[in-house]
């Protein structure tokens, strides 16, 4: 199967093992991790994060549902097999509990010389952890990852109430979000 150089940029992140981290930790900016509060860490999502509270953190953002550990594992393994498409990272407190998370999904395009676009998704920090600049650090880390894997831009959708936060992170309003939801 033919792949463009743009589609294979960043092969060091292709973690096809479903038991290790979702992607190589070498893609996380050392400058960002050094700016975290003392004893906090940032790392790629791991299969074991089901038990570390990642779904509880996501509930701060939106409806998660009742996801069994088996269903979590199946979805994690599915994402891990894609190796260079899903970059989900977590922030952990000093006890190893997940207190924040975010994702960049890489889309392969025909335009811009077979370019790659990063889609920032699911940025969330536990309510009791807000005010520590963890959300900013998550965005900075995801931007770094998108750049390192070859994306020519990164985009995200947000509510108007969150626009100010993303402007502080270096984003600007471009266009209008549209959605079509399905009954599922």
BELVENRA-V69898 format. One line per field, one symbol per residue. ss: DSSP state (a for helix, b for strand, c for the rest). phi: phi as a letter, one per 20 degrees, with the letter a starting at -180 (. if undefined). psi: psi as a letter, one per 30 degrees, with the letter a starting at -180 (. if undefined). A space follows every 50 residues. Layout:
# BELVENRA-V69898
ss = ???
phi = ???
psi = ???
This chain:
# BELVENRA-V69898
ss = ccccaaaaccaaacccccccccccaaaccaaaaaccccccbbbbccaaaa cccaaaaaccccccccccaaaaaaaaaaaaaacccbbbbbbbcccccbbb bbbbbbbbccaaaacbbbbbbbbbbcaaaccccaaaaaaaaaaaaaaacc bbbbbbcccaaaaaaaaacccccccccccccccc
phi = .fcfgffdgngfeeeefeeeffbfffeeffffffefggmeccbfgcgffg eenfffffffeafdneeffffgfffgfffffelccdcdccddefenefca babcdededeflllfdcedfclebcggfdfndmffffffgffffggffeo feaccbdbfffeggffffenecfbnbecbcedfc
psi = kkkleefgkhffgijfkffalelkfffkkfeeeffllkfklkllkleffe fggeeeefffeakeljkleeeeeeeeeeeeffehekjkllkkafggkkfl llkkkkkklelhhhlkkkjklhkkkkefflgggeeeeeeeeeeeeeeefg kflkllklleffeeefefggllkjakklkjlkj.
